[in-house]
Amino acid sequence: MTPDLLNFKKGWMSKLDDSGEWKKHWFVLTDAGLKYYRDSSAEEKDDLDGEIDLKSCVKVCEFDVEKNYGFQVQTQEAAHTLSAMTAGIRRNWIEVLKKCIRPSSSPDLTQLPDGSSDKENSHSRFPLSSRRPSSRHVDVQPEIPTPASPAHRRFDYVELSPVPALSSPLPASQREAAEGQGREHSQWQEERNTSSQWEAVLSRKGTGGGSNQRLRTEDEIERKWAEFERLPLKEMSALPPMGLRPSGQSANEALQREVVASLRQQLEQLRGGGGGGRWGGGVRGGCGPEAPCGRSLAAMERAHRQALDELQRQHDRQTKELEMERDRLLLEETEDTARVMEALKKKHKDELEREVERVKRLSSGGLDSQTVRAHQQAETQALQRELAGLSERYSQKCLELNRAEQNNAEREREISRKERDMEQLRKENQDIKARLTEEMSRTQSNNTYQGSEHNKDRTPCELEVLLRVKENEIEYLHKEIGCLRNELQFLNTENRLACERYTQIHEELSGMKGRSEREIQSLKEHLKLAMAALQEGQKLGNSLDH
């Protein structure tokens, strides 16, 4: 079954969900029902949020809601509350949904005049002023036909025009809708007059190459505008005002610049070809500089020029700041380099002065090479003896550390053995307690159930003596447990002290090792310097001998 194209509709509306919250959806009306998606891209991916089955629809009527303009679709299963942005959009939706309920009222596209196809083909040649999106919502408004075909219906893929009045009188409930249609019709008439003025002026522009240029320009404008209309809602709402965005920042701004340039070119052509304010006989309003389209274009041009000036000033300011920052960094780097060079020169000069002074002192002191060599050998032997002493001390500390580790291991083994003994004594104590409890229970049971016969066997004195014996045993066991606990505590204390001593010795050995290594390194450097000085003294002595 081919769907009725006049009943095919798309647009943004809000739906009241089960939790009482309004959520915005992209609604698509097909022959199967009213489907709604998250956005237009979800429709292309067929990511359906829900569907209202219109086959069981019984009523479509207006419904008062707090948000925008509401209406209700009542089916046999439930009632769905929707909200449109404007009263005209709501009325169009109600009428097209009623057509879906009564499909016989839908006109047949095959019976339309041939001009309808021409109208659809001329879709790309409508002026831009008739296709501006509404300031309250993102749905694109219906297209304005040319005066040559006033009887043709206006429709596009977003919104439908109001249904013309039928020959039969309307019910009383639809009179208000008819009045609203009349008001909107007057607005559409004004826009259509403006459109006709553009068409009349463009038709008088001439034939040949100028006509082809005009058609190409119009086709390019309509193609760019169609790309702009197909932008999703989120991207449309995220676009900032045209005067505030940087040039070249996005494709949308490039599209607007192309549209403005094309309109400016057309306006200049019209100004040059119209001559002296003559814009065609019998056409109301005119399309000169004082017309709404001319004022809008001038305002857009001023806003664009202001934005470009602001961007240029901002670019100049940033360039100056960057140049100042570059000069400042270069100056700081130059100063730092100069300071480093001065410090290096001063250090090198000091080293040269020290070397010269040492050479002068050696040459003027009258010391021969033998004395210097003997002095250096004595220093070397002293350093070697000191190094041997440090090595011996390090070996002793290592031995002490090993002995401490062995003692610690022995104490740990002793503590483990004591813990095992303690555990054994604890088990024995529990066994004794269990036997004592059992004995006391048996004694009580014997006293209770055996009666006088048991009293004849044992006297109370014997029982008291037996009880005292048991109490003494229990007290002895408690004392034994206390002694073992004290011994365990003492062993734990010794273990803790041994660990602390081990840690202290280890830290001391580590520090001593570090100091020894540093001293050894220092002695090696000192020895190296002494050998270098000795060689230099020998060379100096040889030079003096010669």
C-alpha positions as CSV (number, residue, x, y, z in Angstrom):
1,M,0.0,0.0,0.0
2,T,1.4,3.4,-1.0
3,P,1.1,6.0,1.8
4,D,-0.8,9.2,1.2
5,L,1.8,11.8,0.7
6,L,-0.4,14.6,2.0
7,N,-0.7,12.7,5.3
8,F,3.1,12.2,5.6
9,K,4.3,14.6,8.2
10,K,7.4,15.2,10.4
11,G,8.2,17.7,13.1
12,W,9.1,18.3,16.7
13,M,6.6,18.0,19.5
14,S,6.6,17.3,23.2
15,K,4.9,14.2,24.7
16,L,3.6,13.8,28.3
17,D,5.0,10.5,29.6
18,D,3.6,8.2,32.3
19,S,5.6,9.9,35.0
20,G,4.0,13.3,34.2
21,E,7.1,14.8,32.5
22,W,7.3,16.5,29.1
23,K,9.8,15.0,26.7
24,K,10.6,16.3,23.3
25,H,10.5,13.8,20.3
26,W,10.8,13.9,16.6
27,F,7.4,12.7,15.3
28,V,6.9,11.0,11.9
29,L,3.4,10.3,10.6
30,T,3.2,7.3,8.2
31,D,0.5,5.0,7.0
32,A,1.3,2.6,9.9
33,G,0.9,5.1,12.7
34,L,2.5,8.1,14.5
35,K,6.1,7.2,15.3
36,Y,8.4,9.3,17.5
37,Y,12.2,9.2,17.8
38,R,14.8,11.0,19.8
39,D,15.8,13.2,16.8
40,S,16.0,13.1,13.0
41,S,19.2,11.1,13.0
42,A,17.5,8.4,15.1
43,E,14.8,8.3,12.4
44,E,17.5,7.5,9.8
45,K,18.9,4.8,12.1
46,D,15.3,3.5,12.8
47,D,16.0,3.9,16.6
48,L,12.3,4.1,17.6
49,D,11.3,5.6,21.0
50,G,7.6,4.7,20.6
51,E,4.6,4.6,18.3
52,I,0.9,5.6,18.6
53,D,-1.3,3.2,16.8
54,L,-3.8,5.3,14.8
55,K,-5.8,2.3,13.6
56,S,-7.5,2.2,17.0
57,C,-7.7,6.0,17.2
58,V,-11.2,7.2,18.1
59,K,-10.8,10.9,18.7
60,V,-8.3,13.8,18.2
61,C,-9.1,17.0,20.0
62,E,-7.5,20.1,21.6
63,F,-6.4,19.7,25.2
64,D,-5.4,22.4,27.7
65,V,-1.8,21.9,29.0
66,E,0.6,24.1,30.9
67,K,3.3,24.0,28.2
68,N,2.7,25.5,24.7
69,Y,-0.4,24.2,22.7
70,G,-1.6,20.8,23.6
71,F,-3.9,18.2,22.0
72,Q,-4.9,14.7,22.8
73,V,-5.0,11.5,20.7
74,Q,-7.5,9.1,22.2
75,T,-7.2,5.4,21.2
76,Q,-9.0,2.4,22.4
77,E,-6.1,1.5,24.7
78,A,-5.0,4.9,26.1
79,A,-5.0,8.7,25.7
80,H,-1.8,10.3,24.5
81,T,-1.2,14.0,25.3
82,L,1.0,16.0,22.9
83,S,2.2,19.6,22.8
84,A,3.1,21.7,19.7
85,M,5.1,24.9,19.6
86,T,2.4,27.1,18.0
87,A,-1.4,27.0,17.5
88,G,-0.9,26.6,13.7
89,I,1.3,23.6,14.1
90,R,-1.2,22.1,16.6
91,R,-4.1,22.7,14.1
92,N,-2.1,21.1,11.2
93,W,-1.4,18.0,13.3
94,I,-5.0,17.7,14.4
95,E,-6.3,18.0,10.9
96,V,-3.8,15.5,9.4
97,L,-4.4,13.0,12.2
98,K,-8.2,13.3,11.6
99,K,-7.4,12.6,7.9
100,C,-5.7,9.4,9.0
101,I,-8.8,8.4,11.0
102,R,-10.9,9.3,7.9
103,P,-8.6,8.5,4.9
104,S,-11.4,9.1,2.4
105,S,-11.1,12.9,2.9
106,S,-7.4,12.9,1.6
107,P,-7.0,14.1,-1.9
108,D,-5.4,12.0,-4.5
109,L,-2.1,13.2,-5.8
110,T,-2.6,11.7,-9.2
111,Q,-5.6,14.0,-9.7
112,L,-3.7,17.2,-9.1
113,P,-3.0,19.5,-12.0
114,D,0.3,19.3,-13.8
115,G,1.4,22.5,-12.2
116,S,1.9,20.6,-8.9
117,S,4.9,18.9,-10.2
118,D,6.2,22.2,-11.5
119,K,5.6,23.6,-8.0
120,E,7.6,20.8,-6.5
121,N,10.4,21.3,-9.0
122,S,10.4,25.0,-8.3
123,H,10.9,24.2,-4.6
124,S,14.6,25.2,-4.9
125,R,13.7,28.6,-6.4
126,F,11.7,30.1,-3.6
127,P,13.2,33.2,-2.0
128,L,15.1,32.8,1.2
129,S,12.8,35.2,3.1
130,S,9.9,32.7,2.9
131,R,12.0,29.9,4.4
132,R,13.4,31.4,7.6
133,P,13.0,29.1,10.6
134,S,10.6,30.3,13.4
135,S,12.1,32.1,16.4
136,R,10.1,29.9,18.8
137,H,10.8,26.4,17.5
138,V,13.1,24.6,15.1
139,D,10.4,23.3,12.7
140,V,10.7,24.8,9.3
141,Q,7.5,26.7,8.2
142,P,5.5,25.9,5.0
143,E,6.8,27.1,1.7
144,I,5.1,30.1,-0.1
145,P,3.8,29.4,-3.6
146,T,4.1,31.8,-6.5
147,P,1.1,33.8,-7.6
148,A,1.0,31.8,-10.8
149,S,-0.4,28.8,-9.0
150,P,-2.5,30.1,-6.0
151,A,-4.7,27.1,-5.9
152,H,-1.9,24.6,-5.3
153,R,-1.5,23.2,-1.8
154,R,1.6,24.1,0.2
155,F,3.4,21.2,1.9
156,D,6.9,20.1,2.7
157,Y,8.6,17.4,4.7
158,V,8.2,19.3,8.0
159,E,4.9,21.2,8.1
160,L,1.6,21.1,6.2
161,S,-0.6,24.1,5.3
162,P,-4.1,24.4,6.6
163,V,-6.7,22.3,4.8
164,P,-9.0,24.5,2.6
165,A,-12.6,25.0,3.6
166,L,-15.0,22.3,2.5
167,S,-18.2,22.9,0.7
168,S,-20.2,21.8,3.8
169,P,-20.4,24.2,6.8
170,L,-17.9,23.6,9.6
171,P,-19.0,22.6,13.1
172,A,-19.1,25.2,15.8
173,S,-16.0,23.7,17.5
174,Q,-13.9,24.5,14.4
175,R,-14.8,28.2,13.9
176,E,-11.9,29.3,16.1
177,A,-9.5,27.3,14.0
178,A,-10.9,28.9,10.9
179,E,-10.4,32.4,12.3
180,G,-6.8,31.5,13.1
181,Q,-6.3,30.2,9.6
182,G,-7.6,33.6,8.3
183,R,-5.0,35.5,10.3
184,E,-2.2,33.2,9.3
185,H,-3.4,33.4,5.7
186,S,-2.9,37.2,5.7
187,Q,0.6,36.8,6.9
188,W,1.3,34.2,4.2
189,Q,-0.2,36.5,1.7
190,E,2.3,39.3,2.6
191,E,5.2,36.9,2.4
192,R,3.9,35.6,-0.9
193,N,3.7,39.2,-2.2
194,T,7.4,39.7,-1.2
195,S,8.2,36.5,-3.0
196,S,6.3,37.6,-6.1
197,Q,8.3,40.9,-6.1
198,W,11.5,39.0,-6.1
199,E,10.3,36.7,-8.9
200,A,9.1,39.7,-10.9
201,V,12.4,41.6,-10.5
202,L,14.4,38.5,-11.3
203,S,12.2,37.8,-14.4
204,R,13.1,41.4,-15.7
205,K,16.8,40.9,-15.3
206,G,17.1,39.7,-18.9
207,T,17.7,36.5,-20.7
208,G,20.7,34.6,-22.0
209,G,23.8,34.4,-19.7
210,G,22.2,36.6,-17.0
211,S,19.2,34.3,-16.7
212,N,21.5,31.2,-16.4
213,Q,23.6,33.0,-13.8
214,R,20.5,33.9,-11.8
215,L,19.2,30.3,-11.9
216,R,22.5,29.0,-10.8
217,T,22.7,31.5,-8.0
218,E,19.2,30.6,-6.8
219,D,19.9,26.9,-7.0
220,E,23.1,27.3,-5.0
221,I,21.2,29.4,-2.4
222,E,18.4,26.8,-2.1
223,R,20.9,24.0,-1.9
224,K,22.8,25.7,1.0
225,W,19.6,26.5,2.7
226,A,18.4,22.9,2.4
227,E,21.7,21.8,4.0
228,F,21.0,24.3,6.8
229,E,17.4,22.9,7.3
230,R,18.6,19.3,7.6
231,L,20.8,20.1,10.6
232,P,19.6,18.2,13.7
233,L,17.8,20.1,16.5
234,K,20.8,19.9,19.0
235,E,23.2,21.4,16.4
236,M,20.7,24.1,15.5
237,S,20.2,25.1,19.2
238,A,23.9,24.9,19.8
239,L,24.7,27.5,17.1
240,P,25.7,30.9,18.6
241,P,24.6,34.2,17.1
242,M,26.3,34.8,13.8
243,G,28.0,38.0,14.9
244,L,29.7,36.3,17.8
245,R,31.3,33.3,16.2
246,P,34.9,33.3,14.8
247,S,35.2,33.3,11.0
248,G,36.0,29.8,9.6
249,Q,35.0,28.2,12.9
250,S,32.2,25.9,11.5
251,A,30.5,24.9,8.3
252,N,27.3,26.6,9.4
253,E,29.0,30.0,9.5
254,A,30.5,29.4,6.1
255,L,27.0,28.5,4.8
256,Q,25.6,31.8,6.2
257,R,28.4,33.8,4.7
258,E,27.7,32.2,1.3
259,V,24.0,33.0,1.6
260,V,24.8,36.6,2.6
261,A,27.3,37.0,-0.3
262,S,24.7,35.6,-2.8
263,L,22.0,37.9,-1.5
264,R,24.3,40.9,-1.6
265,Q,25.2,40.1,-5.1
266,Q,21.6,39.7,-6.1
267,L,20.8,43.0,-4.4
268,E,23.6,44.8,-6.2
269,Q,22.3,43.4,-9.5
270,L,18.8,44.5,-8.8
271,R,19.9,47.9,-7.8
272,G,21.9,48.3,-11.0
273,G,19.2,46.9,-13.2
274,G,16.0,48.3,-11.5
275,G,17.0,52.0,-11.9
276,G,15.7,54.9,-9.9
277,G,13.4,52.9,-7.5
278,R,11.4,51.4,-10.3
279,W,10.7,47.8,-9.1
280,G,8.0,46.7,-11.6
281,G,4.5,48.2,-12.1
282,G,1.7,47.0,-10.0
283,V,3.9,45.3,-7.3
284,R,3.3,46.4,-3.8
285,G,6.1,47.4,-1.3
286,G,9.1,47.1,-3.6
287,C,12.4,45.4,-2.9
288,G,14.7,48.4,-2.7
289,P,17.1,49.4,0.2
290,E,14.1,50.4,2.3
291,A,12.3,47.1,1.9
292,P,12.4,44.5,4.8
293,C,14.7,42.2,2.8
294,G,17.1,45.1,2.2
295,R,17.1,46.2,5.8
296,S,17.6,42.6,7.0
297,L,20.5,42.2,4.6
298,A,22.0,45.5,5.7
299,A,21.7,44.4,9.3
300,M,23.3,41.1,8.6
301,E,26.1,42.9,6.7
302,R,26.7,45.3,9.6
303,A,26.7,42.5,12.2
304,H,29.1,40.5,10.0
305,R,31.4,43.5,9.5
306,Q,31.3,44.2,13.3
307,A,32.2,40.6,14.0
308,L,35.1,40.7,11.5
309,D,36.3,44.0,13.0
310,E,36.1,42.6,16.5
311,L,38.0,39.5,15.5
312,Q,40.7,41.6,13.8
313,R,41.1,43.8,16.9
314,Q,41.3,40.7,19.0
315,H,43.9,39.2,16.7
316,D,46.0,42.3,16.8
317,R,45.8,42.5,20.5
318,Q,46.8,38.8,20.9
319,T,49.7,39.4,18.4
320,K,51.0,42.4,20.4
321,E,50.8,40.4,23.6
322,L,52.7,37.5,22.1
323,E,55.4,39.8,20.7
324,M,55.7,41.4,24.1
325,E,56.0,38.0,25.8
326,R,58.6,36.9,23.2
327,D,60.7,40.0,23.8
328,R,60.4,39.5,27.6
329,L,61.5,35.9,27.4
330,L,64.4,36.7,25.1
331,L,65.6,39.4,27.4
332,E,65.4,37.1,30.4
333,E,67.2,34.4,28.6
334,T,69.9,36.8,27.5
335,E,70.4,38.1,31.1
336,D,70.5,34.5,32.4
337,T,73.1,33.6,29.8
338,A,75.2,36.6,30.6
339,R,75.1,35.8,34.4
340,V,76.2,32.2,33.7
341,M,79.0,33.3,31.5
342,E,80.2,35.8,34.1
343,A,80.1,33.1,36.8
344,L,82.1,30.7,34.6
345,K,84.7,33.3,33.8
346,K,85.1,34.2,37.4
347,K,85.5,30.6,38.4
348,H,88.0,29.9,35.7
349,K,89.9,33.0,36.7
350,D,90.0,31.9,40.4
351,E,91.3,28.4,39.4
352,L,94.1,29.9,37.3
353,E,95.1,32.3,40.1
354,R,95.3,29.4,42.5
355,E,97.4,27.3,40.2
356,V,99.7,30.2,39.5
357,E,100.0,30.9,43.2
358,R,100.8,27.3,44.0
359,V,103.5,27.1,41.3
360,K,105.0,30.4,42.6
361,R,105.0,29.1,46.2
362,L,106.7,25.9,45.1
363,S,109.3,27.7,43.1
364,S,110.0,30.4,45.7
365,G,110.0,28.1,48.8
366,G,113.2,26.4,47.8
367,L,111.6,22.9,48.2
368,D,113.1,20.3,46.0
369,S,111.3,17.5,44.5
370,Q,112.6,15.0,47.0
371,T,111.0,16.8,49.9
372,V,107.7,17.1,48.2
373,R,107.8,13.4,47.3
374,A,108.6,12.4,50.8
375,H,105.8,14.6,52.2
376,Q,103.3,13.2,49.7
377,Q,104.4,9.6,50.5
378,A,103.9,10.3,54.2
379,E,100.4,11.6,53.6
380,T,99.7,8.6,51.4
381,Q,100.8,6.1,54.1
382,A,98.7,8.0,56.7
383,L,95.7,7.7,54.5
384,Q,96.3,4.0,53.9
385,R,96.6,3.4,57.6
386,E,93.4,5.3,58.2
387,L,91.7,3.3,55.5
388,A,92.9,0.0,57.1
389,G,91.6,1.1,60.5
390,L,88.2,1.9,59.0
391,S,88.1,-1.5,57.2
392,E,88.9,-3.2,60.5
393,R,86.2,-1.3,62.3
394,Y,83.7,-2.2,59.5
395,S,84.7,-5.9,59.8
396,Q,84.2,-5.8,63.6
397,K,80.7,-4.2,63.2
398,C,79.8,-6.9,60.7
399,L,80.8,-9.6,63.1
400,E,78.8,-7.9,65.9
401,L,75.9,-7.7,63.6
402,N,76.2,-11.5,62.8
403,R,76.4,-12.3,66.5
404,A,73.3,-10.2,67.2
405,E,71.4,-11.9,64.4
406,Q,72.4,-15.3,65.8
407,N,71.3,-14.3,69.3
408,N,68.1,-13.0,67.9
409,A,67.5,-16.3,66.1
410,E,68.2,-18.2,69.3
411,R,65.8,-16.0,71.3
412,E,63.1,-16.4,68.7
413,R,63.5,-20.2,68.9
414,E,63.4,-20.0,72.7
415,I,60.2,-17.9,72.5
416,S,58.7,-20.4,70.1
417,R,59.5,-23.2,72.5
418,K,58.0,-21.3,75.4
419,E,54.9,-20.6,73.4
420,R,54.5,-24.3,72.7
421,D,55.0,-25.0,76.4
422,M,52.5,-22.4,77.2
423,E,50.0,-23.9,74.8
424,Q,50.6,-27.3,76.3
425,L,50.0,-26.0,79.8
426,R,46.9,-24.2,78.6
427,K,45.5,-27.5,77.2
428,E,46.4,-29.3,80.5
429,N,44.7,-26.5,82.5
430,Q,41.6,-26.9,80.3
431,D,41.6,-30.7,80.8
432,I,41.9,-30.2,84.6
433,K,39.1,-27.7,84.6
434,A,37.0,-30.1,82.6
435,R,37.7,-33.0,85.0
436,L,37.0,-30.7,88.0
437,T,33.7,-29.6,86.6
438,E,32.8,-33.2,85.9
439,E,33.8,-34.2,89.4
440,M,31.8,-31.5,90.9
441,S,28.8,-32.4,88.8
442,R,29.1,-36.0,89.8
443,T,29.4,-35.0,93.4
444,Q,26.3,-32.9,93.3
445,S,24.3,-35.6,91.5
446,N,25.4,-38.1,94.1
447,N,24.4,-35.8,96.9
448,T,21.0,-35.2,95.2
449,Y,19.9,-38.6,94.1
450,Q,21.6,-41.1,96.4
451,G,20.2,-39.5,99.6
452,S,21.0,-40.9,103.0
453,E,22.6,-44.0,101.6
454,H,25.4,-41.9,100.3
455,N,25.6,-40.0,103.6
456,K,26.4,-43.2,105.3
457,D,29.3,-43.9,103.0
458,R,30.8,-40.4,103.2
459,T,30.5,-37.9,106.0
460,P,30.2,-34.1,105.3
461,C,33.7,-33.8,106.7
462,E,35.2,-36.0,104.0
463,L,33.4,-34.1,101.4
464,E,34.7,-30.8,102.7
465,V,38.2,-32.2,102.8
466,L,37.8,-33.4,99.2
467,L,36.5,-30.0,98.1
468,R,39.5,-28.2,99.8
469,V,41.9,-30.5,98.0
470,K,40.3,-29.7,94.7
471,E,40.4,-26.0,95.5
472,N,44.1,-26.2,96.4
473,E,44.8,-28.0,93.1
474,I,42.9,-25.3,91.2
475,E,44.8,-22.5,93.0
476,Y,48.1,-24.3,92.2
477,L,47.2,-24.5,88.6
478,H,46.3,-20.8,88.5
479,K,49.7,-19.9,90.1
480,E,51.4,-22.1,87.5
481,I,49.5,-20.3,84.7
482,G,50.5,-16.9,86.2
483,C,54.2,-17.9,86.3
484,L,54.1,-19.1,82.7
485,R,52.3,-15.9,81.6
486,N,55.0,-13.8,83.4
487,E,57.7,-15.8,81.8
488,L,56.1,-15.3,78.4
489,Q,55.8,-11.6,78.9
490,F,59.5,-11.4,79.9
491,L,60.5,-13.3,76.8
492,N,58.4,-11.0,74.6
493,T,60.1,-8.0,76.3
494,E,63.5,-9.5,75.6
495,N,62.5,-10.2,72.0
496,R,61.4,-6.6,71.5
497,L,64.6,-5.3,73.1
498,A,66.6,-7.5,70.9
499,C,64.8,-6.4,67.8
500,E,65.3,-2.8,68.8
501,R,69.0,-3.4,69.4
502,Y,69.3,-5.2,66.1
503,T,67.6,-2.3,64.3
504,Q,69.9,0.2,66.0
505,I,73.0,-1.8,65.2
506,H,71.9,-2.1,61.6
507,E,71.3,1.6,61.2
508,E,74.6,2.3,62.9
509,L,76.4,0.0,60.5
510,S,74.6,1.5,57.5
511,G,75.6,5.0,58.6
512,M,79.2,3.8,59.3
513,K,79.3,2.1,55.9
514,G,78.2,5.3,54.2
515,R,80.7,7.4,56.0
516,S,83.4,4.9,55.3
517,E,82.6,4.9,51.6
518,R,82.6,8.7,51.6
519,E,85.9,8.8,53.5
520,I,87.4,6.3,51.1
521,Q,86.2,8.3,48.1
522,S,87.6,11.5,49.6
523,L,90.9,9.8,50.4
524,K,91.1,8.5,46.8
525,E,90.5,12.0,45.4
526,H,93.0,13.4,47.9
527,L,95.5,10.8,46.8
528,K,94.9,11.5,43.2
529,L,95.4,15.2,43.7
530,A,98.6,14.5,45.7
531,M,99.9,12.3,42.9
532,A,99.1,15.0,40.3
533,A,100.8,17.6,42.4
534,L,103.8,15.3,42.8
535,Q,104.1,14.8,39.1
536,E,103.7,18.5,38.5
537,G,106.5,19.1,41.1
538,Q,108.7,16.7,39.4
539,K,108.2,18.4,36.0
540,L,108.8,21.8,37.6
541,G,112.0,20.5,39.3
542,N,113.2,19.0,36.0
543,S,112.5,22.3,34.3
544,L,114.4,24.2,37.0
545,D,117.4,21.8,36.7
546,H,117.6,22.5,33.0
